C-alpha cells in the first residue's frame, strides 16, 4: 500500500468514525452497481445520509 492510499484510508476512517459520509465511495458504488440511477449532488447525498441516520430510514441499497 502506498503512502497516498494509506493517507486516503486514514482520512476515510476518520470521517466515517465522525459520521461524515464518504461521497466518492458512494458515487463509485452507484456507477458500478446501479448505473441506471441518477448521481446525487453532494448536498443531496449529505441530506439523504443525515435523514437516514437520524430518522432511522435505513440507508443501505444492497
CHARMM-style PDB file with segment names, atoms N, HN, CA, C and O in Angstrom:
ATOM      1  N   UNK     1       0.855  -1.176   0.000  1.00  0.00      PROA
ATOM      2  CA  UNK     1       0.000   0.000   0.000  1.00  0.00      PROA
ATOM      3  C   UNK     1       0.897   1.235   0.000  1.00  0.00      PROA
ATOM      4  O   UNK     1       1.825   1.346   0.801  1.00  0.00      PROA
ATOM      5  N   UNK     2       0.606   2.150  -0.905  1.00  0.00      PROA
ATOM      6  HN  UNK     2      -0.148   2.060  -1.556  1.00  0.00      PROA
ATOM      7  CA  UNK     2       1.424   3.359  -0.988  1.00  0.00      PROA
ATOM      8  C   UNK     2       1.037   4.327   0.133  1.00  0.00      PROA
ATOM      9  O   UNK     2      -0.006   4.184   0.770  1.00  0.00      PROA
ATOM     10  N   UNK     3       1.891   5.294   0.348  1.00  0.00      PROA
ATOM     11  HN  UNK     3       2.738   5.411  -0.170  1.00  0.00      PROA
ATOM     12  CA  UNK     3       1.637   6.291   1.381  1.00  0.00      PROA
ATOM     13  C   UNK     3       0.360   7.082   1.070  1.00  0.00      PROA
ATOM     14  O   UNK     3      -0.402   7.420   1.975  1.00  0.00      PROA
ATOM     15  N   UNK     4       0.134   7.373  -0.210  1.00  0.00      PROA
ATOM     16  HN  UNK     4       0.753   7.099  -0.946  1.00  0.00      PROA
ATOM     17  CA  UNK     4      -1.061   8.108  -0.618  1.00  0.00      PROA
ATOM     18  C   UNK     4      -2.328   7.317  -0.299  1.00  0.00      PROA
ATOM     19  O   UNK     4      -3.291   7.871   0.230  1.00  0.00      PROA
ATOM     20  N   UNK     5      -2.328   6.033  -0.617  1.00  0.00      PROA
ATOM     21  HN  UNK     5      -1.545   5.583  -1.047  1.00  0.00      PROA
ATOM     22  CA  UNK     5      -3.502   5.197  -0.335  1.00  0.00      PROA
ATOM     23  C   UNK     5      -3.716   5.048   1.171  1.00  0.00      PROA
ATOM     24  O   UNK     5      -4.850   5.046   1.651  1.00  0.00      PROA
ATOM     25  N   UNK     6      -2.619   4.925   1.901  1.00  0.00      PROA
ATOM     26  HN  UNK     6      -1.699   4.927   1.510  1.00  0.00      PROA
ATOM     27  CA  UNK     6      -2.724   4.826   3.359  1.00  0.00      PROA
ATOM     28  C   UNK     6      -3.345   6.099   3.925  1.00  0.00      PROA
ATOM     29  O   UNK     6      -4.215   6.031   4.793  1.00  0.00      PROA
ATOM     30  N   UNK     7      -2.902   7.268   3.436  1.00  0.00      PROA
ATOM     31  HN  UNK     7      -2.195   7.323   2.731  1.00  0.00      PROA
ATOM     32  CA  UNK     7      -3.454   8.542   3.886  1.00  0.00      PROA
ATOM     33  C   UNK     7      -4.950   8.613   3.559  1.00  0.00      PROA
ATOM     34  O   UNK     7      -5.751   9.034   4.394  1.00  0.00      PROA
ATOM     35  N   UNK     8      -5.325   8.201   2.338  1.00  0.00      PROA
ATOM     36  HN  UNK     8      -4.675   7.859   1.660  1.00  0.00      PROA
ATOM     37  CA  UNK     8      -6.732   8.221   1.938  1.00  0.00      PROA
ATOM     38  C   UNK     8      -7.562   7.345   2.866  1.00  0.00      PROA
ATOM     39  O   UNK     8      -8.658   7.734   3.268  1.00  0.00      PROA
ATOM     40  N   UNK     9      -7.054   6.171   3.208  1.00  0.00      PROA
ATOM     41  HN  UNK     9      -6.163   5.854   2.882  1.00  0.00      PROA
ATOM     42  CA  UNK     9      -7.768   5.267   4.118  1.00  0.00      PROA
ATOM     43  C   UNK     9      -7.912   5.868   5.512  1.00  0.00      PROA
ATOM     44  O   UNK     9      -8.959   5.745   6.147  1.00  0.00      PROA
ATOM     45  N   UNK    10      -6.851   6.518   5.977  1.00  0.00      PROA
ATOM     46  HN  UNK    10      -6.001   6.619   5.460  1.00  0.00      PROA
ATOM     47  CA  UNK    10      -6.915   7.135   7.302  1.00  0.00      PROA
ATOM     48  C   UNK    10      -7.948   8.259   7.337  1.00  0.00      PROA
ATOM     49  O   UNK    10      -8.710   8.374   8.297  1.00  0.00      PROA
ATOM     50  N   UNK    11      -7.975   9.085   6.295  1.00  0.00      PROA
ATOM     51  HN  UNK    11      -7.357   8.992   5.515  1.00  0.00      PROA
ATOM     52  CA  UNK    11      -8.947  10.177   6.224  1.00  0.00      PROA
ATOM     53  C   UNK    11     -10.352   9.613   6.145  1.00  0.00      PROA
ATOM     54  O   UNK    11     -11.253  10.102   6.825  1.00  0.00      PROA
ATOM     55  N   UNK    12     -10.553   8.590   5.326  1.00  0.00      PROA
ATOM     56  HN  UNK    12      -9.820   8.193   4.773  1.00  0.00      PROA
ATOM     57  CA  UNK    12     -11.855   7.950   5.183  1.00  0.00      PROA
ATOM     58  C   UNK    12     -12.313   7.367   6.521  1.00  0.00      PROA
ATOM     59  O   UNK    12     -13.475   7.522   6.897  1.00  0.00      PROA
ATOM     60  N   UNK    13     -11.427   6.709   7.229  1.00  0.00      PROA
ATOM     61  HN  UNK    13     -10.483   6.582   6.924  1.00  0.00      PROA
ATOM     62  CA  UNK    13     -11.767   6.132   8.531  1.00  0.00      PROA
ATOM     63  C   UNK    13     -12.133   7.217   9.534  1.00  0.00      PROA
ATOM     64  O   UNK    13     -13.100   7.070  10.282  1.00  0.00      PROA
ATOM     65  N   UNK    14     -11.373   8.297   9.554  1.00  0.00      PROA
ATOM     66  HN  UNK    14     -10.588   8.416   8.946  1.00  0.00      PROA
ATOM     67  CA  UNK    14     -11.671   9.399  10.477  1.00  0.00      PROA
ATOM     68  C   UNK    14     -13.031  10.012  10.163  1.00  0.00      PROA
ATOM     69  O   UNK    14     -13.808  10.301  11.073  1.00  0.00      PROA
ATOM     70  N   UNK    15     -13.322  10.211   8.878  1.00  0.00      PROA
ATOM     71  HN  UNK    15     -12.691   9.976   8.139  1.00  0.00      PROA
ATOM     72  CA  UNK    15     -14.623  10.771   8.501  1.00  0.00      PROA
ATOM     73  C   UNK    15     -15.765   9.848   8.904  1.00  0.00      PROA
ATOM     74  O   UNK    15     -16.765  10.300   9.461  1.00  0.00      PROA
ATOM     75  N   UNK    16     -15.620   8.572   8.627  1.00  0.00      PROA
ATOM     76  HN  UNK    16     -14.808   8.205   8.174  1.00  0.00      PROA
ATOM     77  CA  UNK    16     -16.686   7.625   8.956  1.00  0.00      PROA
ATOM     78  C   UNK    16     -16.890   7.517  10.462  1.00  0.00      PROA
ATOM     79  O   UNK    16     -18.022   7.373  10.924  1.00  0.00      PROA
ATOM     80  N   UNK    17     -15.812   7.585  11.225  1.00  0.00      PROA
ATOM     81  HN  UNK    17     -14.893   7.701  10.849  1.00  0.00      PROA
ATOM     82  CA  UNK    17     -15.953   7.491  12.682  1.00  0.00      PROA
ATOM     83  C   UNK    17     -16.646   8.722  13.255  1.00  0.00      PROA
ATOM     84  O   UNK    17     -17.239   8.656  14.332  1.00  0.00      PROA
ATOM     85  N   UNK    18     -16.574   9.846  12.541  1.00  0.00      PROA
ATOM     86  HN  UNK    18     -16.092   9.900  11.667  1.00  0.00      PROA
ATOM     87  CA  UNK    18     -17.267  11.075  12.979  1.00  0.00      PROA
ATOM     88  C   UNK    18     -18.665  11.166  12.393  1.00  0.00      PROA
ATOM     89  O   UNK    18     -19.414  12.087  12.721  1.00  0.00      PROA
ATOM     90  N   UNK    19     -19.028  10.225  11.531  1.00  0.00      PROA
ATOM     91  HN  UNK    19     -18.420   9.477  11.265  1.00  0.00      PROA
ATOM     92  CA  UNK    19     -20.355  10.254  10.930  1.00  0.00      PROA
ATOM     93  C   UNK    19     -20.436  11.054   9.654  1.00  0.00      PROA
ATOM     94  O   UNK    19     -21.533  11.330   9.169  1.00  0.00      PROA
ATOM     95  N   UNK    20     -19.289  11.437   9.092  1.00  0.00      PROA
ATOM     96  HN  UNK    20     -18.397  11.213   9.486  1.00  0.00      PROA
ATOM     97  CA  UNK    20     -19.279  12.163   7.827  1.00  0.00      PROA
ATOM     98  C   UNK    20     -19.275  11.142   6.699  1.00  0.00      PROA
ATOM     99  O   UNK    20     -18.342  10.344   6.603  1.00  0.00      PROA
ATOM    100  N   UNK    21     -20.289  11.144   5.849  1.00  0.00      PROA
ATOM    101  HN  UNK    21     -21.047  11.792   5.927  1.00  0.00      PROA
ATOM    102  CA  UNK    21     -20.373  10.141   4.787  1.00  0.00      PROA
ATOM    103  C   UNK    21     -19.310  10.346   3.713  1.00  0.00      PROA
ATOM    104  O   UNK    21     -18.837  11.461   3.494  1.00  0.00      PROA
ATOM    105  N   UNK    22     -18.943   9.255   3.049  1.00  0.00      PROA
ATOM    106  HN  UNK    22     -19.327   8.349   3.226  1.00  0.00      PROA
ATOM    107  CA  UNK    22     -17.925   9.297   2.002  1.00  0.00      PROA
ATOM    108  C   UNK    22     -18.604   9.343   0.632  1.00  0.00      PROA
ATOM    109  O   UNK    22     -19.009   8.317   0.086  1.00  0.00      PROA
ATOM    110  N   UNK    23     -18.717  10.533   0.104  1.00  0.00      PROA
ATOM    111  HN  UNK    23     -18.388  11.367   0.547  1.00  0.00      PROA
ATOM    112  CA  UNK    23     -19.417  10.759  -1.162  1.00  0.00      PROA
ATOM    113  C   UNK    23     -18.732  10.050  -2.332  1.00  0.00      PROA
ATOM    114  O   UNK    23     -19.410   9.460  -3.174  1.00  0.00      PROA
ATOM    115  N   UNK    24     -17.425  10.098  -2.394  1.00  0.00      PROA
ATOM    116  HN  UNK    24     -16.874  10.576  -1.709  1.00  0.00      PROA
ATOM    117  CA  UNK    24     -16.705   9.483  -3.516  1.00  0.00      PROA
ATOM    118  C   UNK    24     -16.933   7.972  -3.586  1.00  0.00      PROA
ATOM    119  O   UNK    24     -17.097   7.415  -4.672  1.00  0.00      PROA
ATOM    120  N   UNK    25     -16.944   7.320  -2.441  1.00  0.00      PROA
ATOM    121  HN  UNK    25     -16.811   7.772  -1.559  1.00  0.00      PROA
ATOM    122  CA  UNK    25     -17.190   5.877  -2.408  1.00  0.00      PROA
ATOM    123  C   UNK    25     -18.621   5.578  -2.843  1.00  0.00      PROA
ATOM    124  O   UNK    25     -18.873   4.608  -3.559  1.00  0.00      PROA
ATOM    125  N   UNK    26     -19.559   6.424  -2.402  1.00  0.00      PROA
ATOM    126  HN  UNK    26     -19.354   7.211  -1.820  1.00  0.00      PROA
ATOM    127  CA  UNK    26     -20.960   6.231  -2.780  1.00  0.00      PROA
ATOM    128  C   UNK    26     -21.151   6.384  -4.284  1.00  0.00      PROA
ATOM    129  O   UNK    26     -21.856   5.588  -4.906  1.00  0.00      PROA
ATOM    130  N   UNK    27     -20.530   7.398  -4.869  1.00  0.00      PROA
ATOM    131  HN  UNK    27     -19.958   8.045  -4.364  1.00  0.00      PROA
ATOM    132  CA  UNK    27     -20.648   7.622  -6.313  1.00  0.00      PROA
ATOM    133  C   UNK    27     -20.026   6.446  -7.077  1.00  0.00      PROA
ATOM    134  O   UNK    27     -20.590   5.990  -8.071  1.00  0.00      PROA
ATOM    135  N   UNK    28     -18.887   5.962  -6.627  1.00  0.00      PROA
ATOM    136  HN  UNK    28     -18.428   6.332  -5.819  1.00  0.00      PROA
ATOM    137  CA  UNK    28     -18.258   4.809  -7.282  1.00  0.00      PROA
ATOM    138  C   UNK    28     -19.163   3.581  -7.188  1.00  0.00      PROA
ATOM    139  O   UNK    28     -19.270   2.813  -8.144  1.00  0.00      PROA
ATOM    140  N   UNK    29     -19.812   3.396  -6.039  1.00  0.00      PROA
ATOM    141  HN  UNK    29     -19.724   4.020  -5.263  1.00  0.00      PROA
ATOM    142  CA  UNK    29     -20.743   2.278  -5.859  1.00  0.00      PROA
ATOM    143  C   UNK    29     -21.928   2.408  -6.817  1.00  0.00      PROA
ATOM    144  O   UNK    29     -22.312   1.434  -7.464  1.00  0.00      PROA
ATOM    145  N   UNK    30     -22.508   3.610  -6.908  1.00  0.00      PROA
ATOM    146  HN  UNK    30     -22.196   4.401  -6.382  1.00  0.00      PROA
ATOM    147  CA  UNK    30     -23.640   3.803  -7.822  1.00  0.00      PROA
ATOM    148  C   UNK    30     -23.249   3.514  -9.262  1.00  0.00      PROA
ATOM    149  O   UNK    30     -23.994   2.862  -9.993  1.00  0.00      PROA
ATOM    150  N   UNK    31     -22.101   3.990  -9.664  1.00  0.00      PROA
ATOM    151  HN  UNK    31     -21.495   4.520  -9.069  1.00  0.00      PROA
ATOM    152  CA  UNK    31     -21.669   3.789 -11.053  1.00  0.00      PROA
ATOM    153  C   UNK    31     -21.421   2.325 -11.381  1.00  0.00      PROA
ATOM    154  O   UNK    31     -21.671   1.889 -12.505  1.00  0.00      PROA
ATOM    155  N   UNK    32     -20.930   1.563 -10.408  1.00  0.00      PROA
ATOM    156  HN  UNK    32     -20.726   1.917  -9.495  1.00  0.00      PROA
ATOM    157  CA  UNK    32     -20.624   0.158 -10.701  1.00  0.00      PROA
ATOM    158  C   UNK    32     -21.814  -0.773 -10.491  1.00  0.00      PROA
ATOM    159  O   UNK    32     -21.951  -1.759 -11.216  1.00  0.00      PROA
ATOM    160  N   UNK    33     -22.677  -0.485  -9.518  1.00  0.00      PROA
ATOM    161  HN  UNK    33     -22.566   0.315  -8.929  1.00  0.00      PROA
ATOM    162  CA  UNK    33     -23.777  -1.398  -9.203  1.00  0.00      PROA
ATOM    163  C   UNK    33     -25.151  -0.914  -9.638  1.00  0.00      PROA
ATOM    164  O   UNK    33     -26.055  -1.727  -9.830  1.00  0.00      PROA
ATOM    165  N   UNK    34     -25.324   0.384  -9.796  1.00  0.00      PROA
ATOM    166  HN  UNK    34     -24.590   1.044  -9.640  1.00  0.00      PROA
ATOM    167  CA  UNK    34     -26.634   0.943 -10.148  1.00  0.00      PROA
ATOM    168  C   UNK    34     -26.476   2.025 -11.207  1.00  0.00      PROA
ATOM    169  O   UNK    34     -26.813   3.180 -10.946  1.00  0.00      PROA
ATOM    170  N   UNK    35     -25.978   1.695 -12.387  1.00  0.00      PROA
ATOM    171  HN  UNK    35     -25.704   0.757 -12.600  1.00  0.00      PROA
ATOM    172  CA  UNK    35     -25.721   2.732 -13.406  1.00  0.00      PROA
ATOM    173  C   UNK    35     -26.978   3.440 -13.883  1.00  0.00      PROA
ATOM    174  O   UNK    35     -26.891   4.519 -14.470  1.00  0.00      PROA
ATOM    175  N   UNK    36     -28.156   2.849 -13.641  1.00  0.00      PROA
ATOM    176  HN  UNK    36     -28.227   1.973 -13.164  1.00  0.00      PROA
ATOM    177  CA  UNK    36     -29.404   3.479 -14.071  1.00  0.00      PROA
ATOM    178  C   UNK    36     -29.826   4.634 -13.158  1.00  0.00      PROA
ATOM    179  O   UNK    36     -30.659   5.453 -13.547  1.00  0.00      PROA
ATOM    180  N   UNK    37     -29.270   4.706 -11.971  1.00  0.00      PROA
ATOM    181  HN  UNK    37     -28.593   4.041 -11.655  1.00  0.00      PROA
ATOM    182  CA  UNK    37     -29.662   5.741 -11.007  1.00  0.00      PROA
ATOM    183  C   UNK    37     -28.924   7.051 -11.268  1.00  0.00      PROA
ATOM    184  O   UNK    37     -27.797   7.078 -11.763  1.00  0.00      PROA
ATOM    185  N   UNK    38     -29.606   8.125 -10.914  1.00  0.00      PROA
ATOM    186  HN  UNK    38     -30.521   8.103 -10.512  1.00  0.00      PROA
ATOM    187  CA  UNK    38     -29.030   9.467 -11.041  1.00  0.00      PROA
ATOM    188  C   UNK    38     -27.994   9.656  -9.932  1.00  0.00      PROA
ATOM    189  O   UNK    38     -28.221   9.252  -8.791  1.00  0.00      PROA
ATOM    190  N   UNK    39     -26.864  10.266 -10.266  1.00  0.00      PROA
ATOM    191  HN  UNK    39     -26.679  10.594 -11.193  1.00  0.00      PROA
ATOM    192  CA  UNK    39     -25.847  10.564  -9.265  1.00  0.00      PROA
ATOM    193  C   UNK    39     -26.278  11.832  -8.532  1.00  0.00      PROA
ATOM    194  O   UNK    39     -26.420  12.883  -9.157  1.00  0.00      PROA
ATOM    195  N   UNK    40     -26.485  11.752  -7.224  1.00  0.00      PROA
ATOM    196  HN  UNK    40     -26.370  10.898  -6.716  1.00  0.00      PROA
ATOM    197  CA  UNK    40     -26.913  12.947  -6.488  1.00  0.00      PROA
ATOM    198  C   UNK    40     -25.753  13.929  -6.312  1.00  0.00      PROA
ATOM    199  O   UNK    40     -24.582  13.553  -6.357  1.00  0.00      PROA
ATOM    200  N   UNK    41     -26.111  15.182  -6.114  1.00  0.00      PROA
ATOM    201  HN  UNK    41     -27.063  15.487  -6.077  1.00  0.00      PROA
ATOM    202  CA  UNK    41     -25.083  16.166  -5.767  1.00  0.00      PROA
ATOM    203  C   UNK    41     -24.613  15.851  -4.353  1.00  0.00      PROA
ATOM    204  O   UNK    41     -25.243  15.069  -3.641  1.00  0.00      PROA
ATOM    205  N   UNK    42     -23.501  16.466  -3.950  1.00  0.00      PROA
ATOM    206  HN  UNK    42     -22.989  17.101  -4.528  1.00  0.00      PROA
ATOM    207  CA  UNK    42     -23.022  16.214  -2.596  1.00  0.00      PROA
ATOM    208  C   UNK    42     -24.052  16.669  -1.569  1.00  0.00      PROA
ATOM    209  O   UNK    42     -24.251  16.005  -0.552  1.00  0.00      PROA
ATOM    210  N   UNK    43     -24.713  17.810  -1.835  1.00  0.00      PROA
ATOM    211  HN  UNK    43     -24.551  18.349  -2.661  1.00  0.00      PROA
ATOM    212  CA  UNK    43     -25.726  18.317  -0.906  1.00  0.00      PROA
ATOM    213  C   UNK    43     -26.898  17.335  -0.783  1.00  0.00      PROA
ATOM    214  O   UNK    43     -27.372  17.068   0.321  1.00  0.00      PROA
ATOM    215  N   UNK    44     -27.358  16.803  -1.908  1.00  0.00      PROA
ATOM    216  HN  UNK    44     -26.972  17.020  -2.805  1.00  0.00      PROA
ATOM    217  CA  UNK    44     -28.451  15.821  -1.878  1.00  0.00      PROA
ATOM    218  C   UNK    44     -28.028  14.562  -1.118  1.00  0.00      PROA
ATOM    219  O   UNK    44     -28.778  14.032  -0.298  1.00  0.00      PROA
ATOM    220  N   UNK    45     -26.814  14.098  -1.408  1.00  0.00      PROA
ATOM    221  HN  UNK    45     -26.204  14.528  -2.074  1.00  0.00      PROA
ATOM    222  CA  UNK    45     -26.284  12.910  -0.742  1.00  0.00      PROA
ATOM    223  C   UNK    45     -26.192  13.126   0.766  1.00  0.00      PROA
ATOM    224  O   UNK    45     -26.624  12.280   1.549  1.00  0.00      PROA
ATOM    225  N   UNK    46     -25.627  14.261   1.167  1.00  0.00      PROA
ATOM    226  HN  UNK    46     -25.275  14.949   0.532  1.00  0.00      PROA
ATOM    227  CA  UNK    46     -25.442  14.545   2.581  1.00  0.00      PROA
ATOM    228  C   UNK    46     -26.787  14.633   3.293  1.00  0.00      PROA
ATOM    229  O   UNK    46     -26.935  14.106   4.395  1.00  0.00      PROA
ATOM    230  N   UNK    47     -27.775  15.295   2.676  1.00  0.00      PROA
ATOM    231  HN  UNK    47     -27.655  15.723   1.780  1.00  0.00      PROA
ATOM    232  CA  UNK    47     -29.113  15.424   3.260  1.00  0.00      PROA
ATOM    233  C   UNK    47     -29.762  14.043   3.431  1.00  0.00      PROA
ATOM    234  O   UNK    47     -30.359  13.752   4.468  1.00  0.00      PROA
ATOM    235  N   UNK    48     -29.637  13.208   2.409  1.00  0.00      PROA
ATOM    236  HN  UNK    48     -29.152  13.444   1.566  1.00  0.00      PROA
ATOM    237  CA  UNK    48     -30.225  11.859   2.479  1.00  0.00      PROA
ATOM    238  C   UNK    48     -29.554  11.028   3.567  1.00  0.00      PROA
ATOM    239  O   UNK    48     -30.233  10.293   4.285  1.00  0.00      PROA
ATOM    240  N   UNK    49     -28.238  11.131   3.700  1.00  0.00      PROA
ATOM    241  HN  UNK    49     -27.687  11.728   3.117  1.00  0.00      PROA
ATOM    242  CA  UNK    49     -27.500  10.384   4.731  1.00  0.00      PROA
ATOM    243  C   UNK    49     -27.888  10.849   6.128  1.00  0.00      PROA
ATOM    244  O   UNK    49     -28.028  10.029   7.035  1.00  0.00      PROA
ATOM    245  N   UNK    50     -28.062  12.149   6.311  1.00  0.00      PROA
ATOM    246  HN  UNK    50     -27.948  12.815   5.574  1.00  0.00      PROA
ATOM    247  CA  UNK    50     -28.467  12.675   7.604  1.00  0.00      PROA
ATOM    248  C   UNK    50     -29.865  12.190   7.967  1.00  0.00      PROA
ATOM    249  O   UNK    50     -30.123  11.823   9.113  1.00  0.00      PROA
ATOM    250  N   UNK    51     -30.766  12.190   6.986  1.00  0.00      PROA
ATOM    251  HN  UNK    51     -30.556  12.489   6.055  1.00  0.00      PROA
ATOM    252  CA  UNK    51     -32.126  11.695   7.221  1.00  0.00      PROA
ATOM    253  C   UNK    51     -32.093  10.220   7.593  1.00  0.00      PROA
ATOM    254  O   UNK    51     -32.761   9.804   8.540  1.00  0.00      PROA
ATOM    255  N   UNK    52     -31.328   9.433   6.862  1.00  0.00      PROA
ATOM    256  HN  UNK    52     -30.785   9.771   6.093  1.00  0.00      PROA
ATOM    257  CA  UNK    52     -31.235   8.003   7.147  1.00  0.00      PROA
ATOM    258  C   UNK    52     -30.645   7.760   8.534  1.00  0.00      PROA
ATOM    259  O   UNK    52     -31.060   6.837   9.235  1.00  0.00      PROA
ATOM    260  N   UNK    53     -29.699   8.568   8.920  1.00  0.00      PROA
ATOM    261  HN  UNK    53     -29.362   9.318   8.351  1.00  0.00      PROA
ATOM    262  CA  UNK    53     -29.038   8.382  10.208  1.00  0.00      PROA
ATOM    263  C   UNK    53     -29.936   8.753  11.383  1.00  0.00      PROA
ATOM    264  O   UNK    53     -30.022   8.018  12.366  1.00  0.00      PROA
ATOM    265  N   UNK    54     -30.594   9.885  11.273  1.00  0.00      PROA
ATOM    266  HN  UNK    54     -30.524  10.482  10.474  1.00  0.00      PROA
ATOM    267  CA  UNK    54     -31.343  10.382  12.430  1.00  0.00      PROA
ATOM    268  C   UNK    54     -32.814  10.005  12.444  1.00  0.00      PROA
ATOM    269  O   UNK    54     -33.453  10.078  13.494  1.00  0.00      PROA
ATOM    270  N   UNK    55     -33.363   9.605  11.314  1.00  0.00      PROA
ATOM    271  HN  UNK    55     -32.844   9.545  10.462  1.00  0.00      PROA
ATOM    272  CA  UNK    55     -34.763   9.193  11.305  1.00  0.00      PROA
ATOM    273  C   UNK    55     -34.912   7.683  11.165  1.00  0.00      PROA
ATOM    274  O   UNK    55     -36.029   7.165  11.142  1.00  0.00      PROA
ATOM    275  N   UNK    56     -33.788   6.977  11.072  1.00  0.00      PROA
ATOM    276  HN  UNK    56     -32.881   7.398  11.091  1.00  0.00      PROA
ATOM    277  CA  UNK    56     -33.835   5.529  11.036  1.00  0.00      PROA
ATOM    278  C   UNK    56     -34.498   4.960   9.797  1.00  0.00      PROA
ATOM    279  O   UNK    56     -35.206   3.956   9.870  1.00  0.00      PROA
ATOM    280  N   UNK    57     -34.267   5.604   8.655  1.00  0.00      PROA
ATOM    281  HN  UNK    57     -33.692   6.419   8.596  1.00  0.00      PROA
ATOM    282  CA  UNK    57     -34.885   5.130   7.421  1.00  0.00      PROA
ATOM    283  C   UNK    57     -34.017   4.125   6.689  1.00  0.00      PROA
ATOM    284  O   UNK    57     -34.272   3.833   5.521  1.00  0.00      PROA
ATOM    285  N   UNK    58     -33.024   3.602   7.329  1.00  0.00      PROA
ATOM    286  HN  UNK    58     -32.817   3.839   8.278  1.00  0.00      PROA
ATOM    287  CA  UNK    58     -32.178   2.608   6.674  1.00  0.00      PROA
ATOM    288  C   UNK    58     -30.979   3.266   6.038  1.00  0.00      PROA
ATOM    289  O   UNK    58     -30.248   4.000   6.703  1.00  0.00      PROA
ATOM    290  N   UNK    59     -30.770   3.023   4.792  1.00  0.00      PROA
ATOM    291  HN  UNK    59     -31.364   2.426   4.252  1.00  0.00      PROA
ATOM    292  CA  UNK    59     -29.664   3.648   4.120  1.00  0.00      PROA
ATOM    293  C   UNK    59     -28.860   2.717   3.250  1.00  0.00      PROA
ATOM    294  O   UNK    59     -28.050   3.176   2.444  1.00  0.00      PROA
ATOM    295  N   UNK    60     -29.060   1.426   3.390  1.00  0.00      PROA
ATOM    296  HN  UNK    60     -29.717   1.054   4.045  1.00  0.00      PROA
ATOM    297  CA  UNK    60     -28.297   0.504   2.554  1.00  0.00      PROA
ATOM    298  C   UNK    60     -29.147   0.141   1.341  1.00  0.00      PROA
ATOM    299  O   UNK    60     -30.325  -0.193   1.466  1.00  0.00      PROA
ATOM    300  N   UNK    61     -28.541   0.212   0.194  1.00  0.00      PROA
ATOM    301  HN  UNK    61     -27.584   0.483   0.093  1.00  0.00      PROA
ATOM    302  CA  UNK    61     -29.282  -0.106  -1.021  1.00  0.00      PROA
ATOM    303  C   UNK    61     -29.081  -1.566  -1.423  1.00  0.00      PROA
ATOM    304  O   UNK    61     -29.939  -2.141  -2.093  1.00  0.00      PROA
ATOM    305  N   UNK    62     -27.962  -2.174  -1.026  1.00  0.00      PROA
ATOM    306  HN  UNK    62     -27.265  -1.707  -0.482  1.00  0.00      PROA
ATOM    307  CA  UNK    62     -27.740  -3.584  -1.376  1.00  0.00      PROA
ATOM    308  C   UNK    62     -26.715  -4.183  -0.450  1.00  0.00      PROA
ATOM    309  OT1 UNK    62     -26.385  -5.362  -0.575  1.00  0.00      PROA
TER     310      UNK     62
END
